[in-house]
Amino acid sequence: MSFHKNLITLSIFTVVAPGVFAEEATTQLETLTSQAHPLVQTAADFAVADQVIEQKTLKERAPTIGDALADELGVYSNQYGSGSSRPVIRGQDGPRVKVLQHASETADVSALSPDHAVTVDPILAKQVEIIRGPSTLLYSAGTVGGLVNVTDQKIPTSMPEKGIEGTAGLRYNTGSDEKLASAGATVALGSQFALRVEGSKREANDYIAPNYYHEHEGELEKERRVGNTFAKGETVSIGGSWIGERGFAGIAYTNRQDQYGLPGHNHEYESCHPHDDHLHCGADGHDHDHEEHEAGPWVDLKSERYDFRTEVLNPFVGFDKLRAHASYTDYQHDEIESDSVATTFKSKGYDARLELVHQSIADWEGVVGVQYNQQKLDITGEESILDPTKTQKWSVFGLEHKQWKDFHFEFGARVDQQTIDIESDRKDYDDYGVSYSGAVNWMFAPNYKLSLVGSHQERLPLAQELYADGNHLATNTYERGNENLDVEKSNNLELGFHYDTDKVDYHVHVYHNWYDNYIYAQTTDRYENFRLVDYTQDKARFYGTEAEASYAINDVYKMSVFGDYVRGKIDNENAPRVPAGRLGTKVNANFSDTWSGTAEYYHVFEQDRIASYETETAGYNMVNLGLAYNGQYMQGNDYRVYFKANNLLDETVYSHASFLSTIPQVGRNFTVGLDFSF
């Protein structure tokens, strides 16, 4: 999209918007703050409560979305060094865990491979929501693990009370010598226009890990740092909104640039290719793993994104709210090897959605909507595993809920129609999926709640699953797609029990997912650590539990115990990369109005229930401490100084959920930071 086109769009918007929304100048639109749920302001109002991670917490966590959420119940991280990570929820990742940028598609290529970064910035987020239940069908189908929505502030929805408001932060981490700065401000320009500017910048070296050995000239050498785990990047966004008594309309431009290393990349397997169902690996590869004289491969990522959002109260008779989003993303990343571009990934994506919240009908409140998504994907170079494709998807969706006595009912449905055109002689794809879900909670006694969720979900295959054909060194695989894949179908049940008082609260969830035509990459042959994988389908099931209980010892201390467990089976065999169980305890302390602290211990068990061609992953113990001071300066503005000590035992940590399950994660490290608002 050219600069001139965007200038024209901005000019039209500037002229039209005041007329659409103008009333008497003035106003705060707190009720219009964008959230994942268009019906209510708090996720707890629904039958399935979401996990919401607030801004203060996110600023102290990792800057990649998978690692930022890895402390949440049921969530692990598919980490690939310091530059990329995706959340693994209830044993699911990739297309079964959708990551959204403020309810819109990211249009990056992170679903293709774990070494591709998700282009959301948790450090700049207002909050992150992990959504489950019928509400997920507002945005995607087949996301059985859950849906992650990163809510941002790049388009203002209300006028700043003091004319200007914002936040800024600095932090340093010893594990990778990470230096991170972030800032954002919203400024009132007149009585009805608000301007938003925000950005972040990060630089991190290779991280420290205990007991890490690297092969060099045929011998193992102990290394203090894990090579090629560096990461640096910056994000800048500018946006503006017209705001009136009946709504707002705004646009934003975001520019993101990242450079990060790809650890574990091995050229020994470059020459590997399939003969029928067997691998043939000759000796013409480099046969090395990036020795000291040669820099390892790294990613150079650039992304430009344009967003439009609007909400209008009482748009016409019978409806309480109209909400519309549209975005365009121009994404590219180069994979650099030996100072030259080896492979280039380009993605151009459009996403548009319109929602209408209808007025109550027989006490039912609900929303209906339509969505269009398009992504053009072009991969060129040494690891071009996919011919150019164009994926288009039309969707219609609805969500209804009702309170009746002590029961709360919720129903959702979604229909997707998808086409994929490929620039080759292989056949194009055209199919549809129908998904629906229902949930009920029962407040059967004061402070007690019992919930039940059921769904039938249908996921349409990705272009990669249909058409891939080539070496993929990031995952040490040769991938072969299957253009005859059917729609993936699942039936899912979840039962929850909650008790909540000021003194004691606890909740337990158990779930079971049954799949027909589960799409996965089946290993058919292996040469050393390199595998031949074919995308295929089979019956599968995943089941598990999550539980947490808290007790307020007194006004200062609150103690919690928590745990999660998931098991995955495909055709009665263990599913790959399923995380091991986790069990732990945590103490939160509010020493005064200004001082607070946390102490946490948990144990991740050994994962010995492994898939074919996998290796077992050892368990570990994790001890983390935190201390924070909250104060005020200059007429009530807040600031926060915090200190965190992570992995105090300096444990060697391996993640079974990661494709780099034999490369240790960061060892003992300390973080100090300062955040303040104005």
C-alpha positions in Angstrom: 0.0 0.0 0.0 1.6 3.3 -1.1 2.1 6.4 1.0 -0.2 8.4 -1.3 -3.1 5.9 -0.9 -2.7 6.1 2.8 -2.6 9.9 2.7 -5.8 9.9 0.7 -7.5 7.6 3.2 -6.4 9.7 6.1 -7.7 12.9 4.4 -11.1 11.3 3.7 -11.3 10.1 7.2 -10.4 13.5 8.6 -13.2 15.1 6.7 -15.9 12.5 7.2 -15.4 11.4 10.8 -16.4 14.6 12.6 -19.8 14.7 10.8 -20.5 11.1 11.7 -19.8 11.3 15.4 -20.3 14.9 16.2 -22.5 15.9 19.1 -21.7 18.4 21.7 -17.9 18.3 22.1 -16.8 16.4 25.2 -16.7 13.1 26.3 -15.3 9.9 27.8 -16.1 6.6 26.1 -15.2 4.2 28.8 -18.1 1.9 27.8 -16.6 1.7 24.3 -13.2 0.4 25.2 -12.4 -2.4 22.7 -12.2 -5.9 24.2 -12.5 -9.4 22.9 -16.1 -9.6 24.0 -18.3 -7.0 22.2 -21.3 -7.7 24.6 -19.9 -7.0 28.1 -17.1 -5.2 29.7 -15.9 -8.0 32.0 -15.1 -11.5 30.8 -16.3 -12.9 34.1 -19.9 -12.1 33.0 -19.8 -15.1 30.6 -20.1 -18.8 31.3 -16.5 -19.4 30.6 -14.2 -16.9 32.4 -11.2 -15.7 30.4 -7.6 -15.4 31.8 -6.7 -11.7 31.7 -3.1 -10.6 32.2 -2.9 -6.9 33.0 -0.4 -4.3 31.6 1.6 -4.0 34.9 2.3 -7.8 34.8 3.1 -7.9 31.1 5.8 -5.2 31.5 7.7 -7.5 33.8 7.5 -10.5 31.5 9.2 -11.7 28.3 8.7 -9.6 25.2 7.6 -12.6 23.0 4.0 -13.7 23.4 4.6 -17.4 24.1 7.2 -16.8 26.9 5.0 -13.9 28.3 2.1 -16.3 28.9 4.1 -19.4 29.9 3.4 -18.8 33.6 -0.4 -19.1 33.1 -2.3 -22.3 34.0 -2.4 -24.6 31.0 0.0 -22.6 29.0 3.5 -23.4 27.9 5.8 -21.9 25.3 7.1 -23.2 22.0 10.2 -21.2 22.3 12.8 -20.7 19.5 15.6 -18.7 21.1 15.0 -15.2 22.3 13.3 -13.8 19.2 10.3 -16.1 18.7 7.8 -18.0 20.8 4.2 -19.1 20.5 1.9 -20.2 23.3 1.1 -23.9 23.7 -2.3 -24.2 25.3 -3.6 -27.5 26.6 -1.2 -29.3 24.3 -2.2 -27.4 21.2 -0.2 -24.9 19.2 0.1 -23.5 15.7 -3.3 -23.0 14.0 -5.2 -24.5 17.0 -4.1 -21.5 19.2 -5.0 -18.3 17.3 -3.1 -15.1 18.3 -4.9 -11.9 17.5 -3.8 -8.2 17.5 -6.8 -6.5 19.1 -9.3 -8.9 17.6 -7.7 -8.8 14.1 -5.5 -11.3 12.3 -1.7 -10.7 12.6 -1.1 -11.7 8.9 2.5 -12.8 9.7 3.9 -16.3 9.0 4.3 -17.5 12.6 1.9 -20.4 12.1 4.2 -21.9 9.5 7.2 -22.4 11.8 8.2 -21.9 15.4 11.3 -19.8 14.3 8.9 -17.1 12.8 8.1 -14.4 15.3 4.5 -13.5 16.2 4.2 -9.8 15.4 2.5 -8.7 18.6 4.2 -6.7 21.3 3.2 -7.8 24.9 5.2 -4.9 26.4 3.0 -2.3 24.6 -0.3 -4.2 25.3 -3.1 -2.9 27.4 -3.9 -6.4 28.4 -3.7 -10.0 27.0 -6.8 -12.2 27.1 -6.8 -16.0 26.9 -10.3 -16.8 25.6 -12.0 -20.2 25.7 -15.6 -21.4 25.1 -18.2 -20.2 22.7 -16.7 -16.7 22.5 -13.8 -18.0 20.5 -16.1 -18.6 17.5 -16.4 -14.8 17.1 -12.9 -14.9 15.7 -11.9 -18.3 14.6 -12.9 -22.0 14.4 -10.8 -25.0 15.4 -9.0 -23.1 18.2 -9.6 -25.9 20.6 -6.7 -24.9 22.8 -7.8 -21.3 23.1 -7.5 -17.9 21.6 -5.0 -15.2 22.6 -6.1 -11.6 22.1 -3.5 -8.9 22.5 -5.4 -5.7 23.3 -3.5 -2.5 22.3 -4.0 1.2 22.7 -2.8 2.4 19.4 -6.2 3.8 18.4 -7.7 5.9 21.3 -11.2 5.1 22.4 -11.6 7.9 24.9 -10.2 11.4 25.5 -7.3 11.7 28.0 -8.7 13.2 31.2 -5.7 15.5 31.8 -5.1 16.4 28.1 -2.2 14.0 28.0 -1.6 10.6 29.6 0.8 7.8 29.1 3.4 5.4 30.4 7.1 4.7 30.0 9.4 2.0 31.2 13.0 0.8 31.3 14.4 -2.6 32.3 17.6 -4.6 32.3 18.0 -8.4 32.5 21.3 -10.1 33.4 20.6 -13.4 31.6 21.0 -12.0 28.1 22.2 -8.4 28.9 18.8 -7.4 27.7 18.0 -3.7 27.6 14.4 -2.7 26.9 12.6 0.6 26.8 9.0 1.4 26.0 6.8 4.4 26.0 3.3 5.5 24.9 1.3 8.7 25.2 -2.2 9.8 24.2 -2.7 13.5 23.6 -5.9 15.5 23.2 -5.9 17.8 20.1 -9.0 19.8 20.7 -12.1 18.5 22.3 -12.8 15.5 20.1 -9.5 14.3 18.5 -7.0 12.2 20.3 -3.5 11.3 19.0 -1.6 8.2 20.2 2.2 7.6 19.8 3.9 4.5 21.3 7.0 2.4 20.8 9.4 -0.1 22.2 13.1 -0.9 21.7 15.0 -4.0 22.8 18.5 -5.4 22.5 19.6 -8.7 24.0 22.8 -10.8 23.6 23.0 -14.6 23.6 21.6 -15.8 26.9 23.4 -17.7 29.7 22.5 -21.4 30.4 24.1 -23.9 32.8 25.7 -27.1 31.6 25.5 -26.2 27.9 27.8 -28.1 25.6 28.4 -27.3 22.0 29.9 -29.7 19.5 33.1 -28.2 17.9 35.3 -30.2 15.5 33.8 -33.4 16.8 34.3 -32.7 20.5 31.9 -31.3 23.1 32.9 -28.0 24.5 31.2 -26.3 27.5 29.8 -22.9 26.6 28.6 -20.1 29.0 26.1 -18.8 26.5 23.8 -20.5 24.0 25.0 -19.4 20.6 22.8 -17.5 18.3 20.1 -16.6 20.8 20.5 -12.9 20.5 17.5 -10.7 19.6 16.9 -7.0 19.0 14.0 -5.1 17.6 11.8 -2.0 17.7 8.2 -1.1 17.2 6.7 2.3 16.5 3.0 3.1 16.2 1.1 6.3 15.6 -2.7 6.5 15.6 -5.6 9.0 16.0 -9.3 9.0 16.7 -12.3 11.2 16.4 -14.4 10.7 19.5 -18.0 11.7 20.1 -20.9 10.9 22.4 -22.1 8.1 20.1 -18.8 6.5 19.3 -15.3 6.8 17.8 -13.4 6.1 14.6 -9.7 5.8 14.3 -6.7 4.7 12.3 -3.2 3.7 13.1 0.1 2.8 11.4 2.6 0.4 13.0 6.2 -0.3 11.9 8.0 -3.2 13.4 11.6 -4.4 12.8 13.3 -7.4 14.4 16.6 -9.2 14.1 17.2 -12.4 16.0 19.3 -15.5 15.8 18.2 -19.1 15.0 19.9 -21.5 17.4 20.3 -25.2 16.6 20.3 -24.6 12.9 22.3 -27.4 11.3 23.4 -27.5 7.6 24.4 -31.1 7.8 21.0 -32.0 6.5 20.7 -29.6 3.6 21.2 -32.4 1.0 18.5 -34.7 2.6 15.6 -35.6 0.3 13.0 -38.3 0.2 12.9 -41.5 -1.8 9.3 -42.6 -1.4 8.9 -43.0 2.4 12.6 -43.0 3.2 15.2 -40.3 3.6 18.4 -40.1 1.6 21.1 -37.9 3.1 24.3 -37.6 1.1 27.6 -36.1 2.2 27.5 -32.9 0.1 26.1 -30.8 3.0 28.3 -28.5 5.0 28.4 -31.1 7.8 28.8 -28.6 10.5 26.7 -26.6 13.0 28.0 -23.1 12.5 31.5 -23.1 14.0 32.9 -20.1 15.8 34.4 -18.5 12.7 31.0 -18.4 11.0 28.0 -16.4 12.3 24.9 -18.5 12.6 21.7 -17.8 10.6 19.5 -15.0 11.7 16.2 -13.4 10.8 15.7 -9.8 9.5 12.0 -9.0 9.9 10.1 -6.0 8.7 6.3 -5.4 9.0 4.1 -2.5 8.2 0.5 -2.6 9.5 -2.5 -0.2 9.0 -5.5 -0.5 11.2 -9.0 1.1 11.1 -11.5 0.7 14.0 -14.8 2.2 14.8 -17.7 1.8 17.3 -21.1 3.5 17.1 -23.7 3.4 19.8 -27.3 2.9 18.7 -26.5 2.9 15.0 -30.1 2.1 14.0 -33.3 0.6 15.3 -33.0 -2.7 17.1 -29.2 -2.6 17.6 -27.2 -1.2 20.5 -23.7 -1.1 18.9 -21.9 -1.4 15.6 -18.3 -2.4 15.7 -16.0 -2.6 12.7 -12.3 -3.4 12.3 -10.1 -3.5 9.2 -6.4 -4.0 8.8 -3.7 -4.4 6.1 -0.3 -5.9 6.8 2.8 -6.0 4.6 5.2 -8.5 6.1 8.6 -9.7 5.0 11.5 -11.5 6.7 14.8 -12.7 5.3 16.7 -15.6 6.7 20.4 -14.6 6.5 23.2 -17.1 6.2 26.9 -16.2 5.7 25.9 -12.5 5.1 23.6 -13.4 2.2 19.8 -13.9 2.0 19.1 -17.6 1.9 15.2 -17.5 2.1 12.6 -14.8 1.9 9.1 -15.0 3.3 6.6 -12.4 2.1 3.0 -12.1 3.3 0.4 -9.5 2.4 -2.8 -9.8 4.5 -6.2 -8.1 4.7 -8.6 -8.6 7.5 -12.0 -6.9 7.9 -14.9 -7.6 10.2 -18.3 -6.1 11.1 -20.2 -6.8 14.3 -23.7 -5.7 15.3 -24.9 -6.0 18.9 -28.7 -6.4 18.9 -31.0 -5.3 21.6 -32.4 -7.8 24.1 -34.9 -10.3 22.6 -36.7 -12.3 25.2 -33.8 -11.6 27.6 -31.2 -12.9 25.0 -28.4 -10.5 24.3 -26.1 -11.2 21.3 -23.9 -10.2 18.5 -23.8 -11.2 14.8 -21.1 -10.5 12.3 -19.2 -11.1 9.2 -15.5 -11.4 8.5 -13.2 -11.5 5.4 -9.6 -12.5 5.5 -7.0 -12.8 2.7 -3.4 -13.7 2.8 -0.9 -13.8 -0.1 2.1 -15.9 0.8 5.3 -16.0 -1.3 8.5 -17.9 -0.2 11.7 -17.8 -2.3 15.2 -19.1 -1.8 16.9 -22.2 -0.4 14.1 -23.3 1.9 11.2 -22.4 -0.4 8.9 -25.2 0.9 5.8 -23.8 -0.6 4.7 -22.3 -4.0 3.0 -18.9 -3.9 -0.5 -19.2 -2.5 -3.5 -16.9 -2.0 -5.8 -17.9 0.9 -9.3 -16.3 1.2 -11.8 -16.9 3.9 -15.4 -15.6 4.4 -17.0 -16.1 7.8 -20.3 -15.4 9.5 -20.7 -15.8 13.2 -23.0 -15.1 16.2 -22.9 -15.3 19.9 -25.9 -15.2 22.3 -26.2 -15.2 26.1 -28.9 -15.1 28.7 -29.2 -15.0 32.5 -32.1 -17.1 33.9 -32.4 -17.4 37.7 -29.1 -19.0 38.8 -28.1 -20.1 35.3 -26.2 -18.3 32.6 -26.4 -19.7 29.1 -24.1 -18.9 26.2 -24.3 -20.2 22.5 -22.0 -19.4 19.6 -21.7 -20.5 16.0 -19.5 -19.8 13.0 -19.4 -20.8 9.3 -16.2 -20.5 7.3 -15.8 -20.7 3.6 -12.1 -21.0 2.5 -10.4 -21.1 -0.9 -6.6 -21.5 -1.5 -5.2 -20.8 -5.0 -1.7 -22.1 -5.6 0.6 -21.1 -8.5 1.5 -24.6 -9.6 -0.2 -27.5 -11.3 -1.5 -28.8 -8.0 -5.2 -28.5 -7.4 -6.7 -25.5 -5.6 -8.6 -25.9 -2.3 -12.2 -25.0 -1.7 -14.2 -26.1 1.3 -16.3 -24.9 4.2 -16.6 -25.6 8.0 -19.5 -25.3 10.5 -18.7 -24.9 14.2 -21.0 -24.4 17.2 -20.6 -24.3 20.9 -22.8 -24.0 24.1 -22.0 -23.3 27.7 -23.9 -23.0 31.0 -22.9 -22.0 34.5 -24.9 -22.7 37.5 -24.6 -20.6 40.7 -26.0 -23.4 42.8 -25.0 -21.9 46.1 -23.5 -18.6 47.4 -19.9 -18.3 46.1 -20.1 -21.6 44.2 -20.3 -22.0 40.4 -20.4 -25.1 38.2 -19.8 -24.7 34.5 -20.1 -27.0 31.5 -18.9 -26.2 27.9 -19.5 -28.3 24.8 -18.5 -27.6 21.2 -18.2 -29.1 17.8 -15.4 -27.3 15.8 -14.3 -27.6 12.2 -10.8 -26.4 11.2 -9.9 -25.9 7.5 -6.3 -26.8 6.6 -3.5 -24.4 6.1 -1.7 -24.0 2.7 1.4 -25.5 4.3 -0.5 -28.6 5.4 -1.8 -29.0 1.8 1.2 -28.1 -0.4 4.5 -28.1 1.5 7.4 -29.8 -0.2 11.0 -29.2 0.9 13.6 -29.0 3.6 12.8 -27.1 6.8 16.0 -26.8 8.7 14.4 -24.8 11.6 12.5 -27.9 12.6 15.0 -30.4 11.2 12.4 -31.9 8.8 11.6 -32.5 5.2 7.9 -31.6 4.9 5.5 -33.0 2.4 1.9 -31.7 2.3 -1.2 -33.6 1.4 -3.7 -31.8 -1.0 -6.3 -34.4 -0.2 -6.8 -33.4 3.5 -10.3 -33.2 4.8 -11.8 -30.7 7.2 -10.5 -31.4 10.8 -13.4 -32.0 13.1 -13.5 -32.1 16.9 -16.0 -32.6 19.7 -15.0 -31.0 23.0 -16.2 -31.0 26.6 -15.0 -29.1 29.6 -16.3 -29.2 33.2 -15.4 -26.5 35.7 -16.0 -26.0 39.5 -15.4 -22.6 41.2 -15.5 -21.4 44.8 -14.7 -17.7 45.5 -14.6 -15.7 48.8 -12.3 -13.1 50.2 -10.5 -15.7 52.3 -10.5 -18.8 50.1 -10.9 -19.4 46.4 -10.3 -22.4 44.2 -11.2 -23.7 40.8 -10.8 -26.9 38.9 -11.2 -27.6 35.2 -11.2 -30.9 33.4 -11.5 -31.2 29.6 -11.5 -33.8 26.8 -11.1 -33.2 23.1 -12.0 -35.9 20.5 -10.8 -35.4 16.9 -11.7 -36.9 13.6 -9.3 -36.1 10.8 -6.7 -34.5 13.1 -4.1 -32.9 10.9 -0.5 -33.5 11.9 3.0 -34.0 10.6 3.7 -37.7 10.9 7.3 -38.8 11.0 7.9 -41.6 8.5 11.7 -41.8 8.6 14.7 -40.4 10.5 18.3 -39.8 9.8 20.2 -38.7 13.0 18.1 -35.7 14.2 16.5 -35.0 10.8 13.0 -36.4 10.1 10.9 -36.9 7.0 7.3 -35.8 7.8 4.1 -36.2 5.9 1.0 -34.2 6.7 -1.8 -36.7 7.3 -5.0 -37.2 9.3 -6.1 -39.6 12.0 -8.3 -39.9 15.1 -6.9 -38.1 18.1 -7.8 -37.1 21.6 -6.4 -34.7 24.2 -7.5 -34.5 27.8 -6.2 -32.9 31.0 -6.9 -30.8 34.0 -6.0 -27.4 35.6 -6.5 -26.4 39.2 -5.6 -23.6 41.6 -6.5 -22.9 45.2 -5.6 -19.7 47.2 -5.9 -18.9 50.9 -5.5 -15.5 52.5 -3.4 -16.2 55.6 -3.9 -12.6 56.8 -4.0 -9.1 55.3 -0.4 -9.4 54.2 0.1 -12.9 52.8 -1.9 -15.0 50.3 -0.7 -18.5 49.5 -1.7 -20.5 46.4 -1.1 -24.0 45.0 -1.6 -24.8 41.4 -1.0 -27.5 38.8 -1.8 -28.6 35.2 -1.6 -31.7 33.2 -2.4 -32.7 29.6 -2.2 -35.9 27.7 -2.4 -36.3 23.9 -3.0 -39.4 21.8 -3.0 -39.8 18.0 -4.2 -43.1 16.7 -3.6 -44.5 20.2 0.1 -43.4 20.1 1.5 -40.5 22.1 1.2 -37.1 20.4 4.5 -35.1 19.8 5.7 -32.1 21.9 3.0 -32.4 24.6 4.2 -30.6 27.8 4.7 -32.5 31.0 2.7 -31.9 34.1 3.4 -29.0 36.4 2.8 -28.6 40.1 3.7 -25.6 42.3 3.0 -23.1 45.0 3.2 -19.3 45.3 3.0 -16.7 48.0 1.9 -13.1 47.3 2.6 -10.5 49.9 1.4 -6.9 50.3 3.7 -5.6 53.0 2.3 -2.1 52.9 0.6 0.3 50.5 3.8 0.6 48.6 5.8 -2.6 49.0 4.8 -6.0 47.6 6.5 -9.3 46.8 6.1 -12.8 45.4 7.9 -16.1 46.0 7.2 -19.1 43.6 8.2 -22.7 43.4 7.0 -25.2 40.8 8.2 -28.6 39.5 7.9 -29.6 35.9 7.9 -33.4 35.6 9.9 -35.5 33.3 8.1 -36.2 29.9 8.6 -39.8 29.1 5.3 -40.4 27.3 6.8 -39.5 24.0 5.9 -39.9 20.3 7.9 -42.0 17.8 11.3 -40.6 17.0 11.1 -38.2 20.1 13.5 -38.3 23.0 12.5 -38.0 26.7 12.8 -34.6 28.3 14.1 -34.2 31.9 12.0 -32.5 34.6 13.2 -29.5 36.6 12.6 -27.3 39.6 11.9 -23.6 39.3 12.3 -20.9 42.0 11.4 -17.3 41.3 11.3 -14.2 43.6 9.9 -10.7 43.0 9.9 -7.4 44.9 8.2 -4.2 43.9 7.8 -0.6 45.2 4.8 1.5 44.1 5.0 5.2 44.7 3.7 8.6 43.4 5.3 11.7 42.1 4.1 15.1 40.9 0.4 15.4 41.7 -0.5 11.8 41.9 1.3 10.2 39.0 2.3 6.6 39.7 5.7 4.9 39.4 6.8 1.3 40.0 10.3 -0.1 40.7 10.6 -3.8 40.5 13.2 -6.6 40.9 12.8 -10.2 39.8 15.1 -13.2 40.4 14.3 -16.1 38.0 15.6 -19.7 38.0 17.4 -19.1 41.3 18.5 -22.7 41.5 20.2 -22.2 38.1 18.5 -25.3 36.8 19.1 -26.7 33.3 15.7 -26.3 31.7 14.6 -28.1 28.6 11.1 -27.6 27.1 9.5 -30.7 25.6 6.9 -28.4 23.8 9.7 -26.7 21.8 11.3 -28.0 18.6 14.5 -27.1 20.3 13.9 -29.5 23.2 17.6 -30.4 23.4 18.8 -26.7 23.8 18.6 -25.4 27.3 16.7 -22.3 28.2 18.0 -19.3 30.2 19.7 -20.0 33.5 19.7 -17.9 36.7 18.9 -14.3 35.8 17.9 -11.1 37.4 15.7 -8.2 36.2 15.4 -4.7 37.4 12.9 -2.2 36.0 11.2 1.1 36.3 7.7 1.9 35.0 5.9 5.2 35.5 2.7 6.9 34.3 1.9 10.5 33.6 
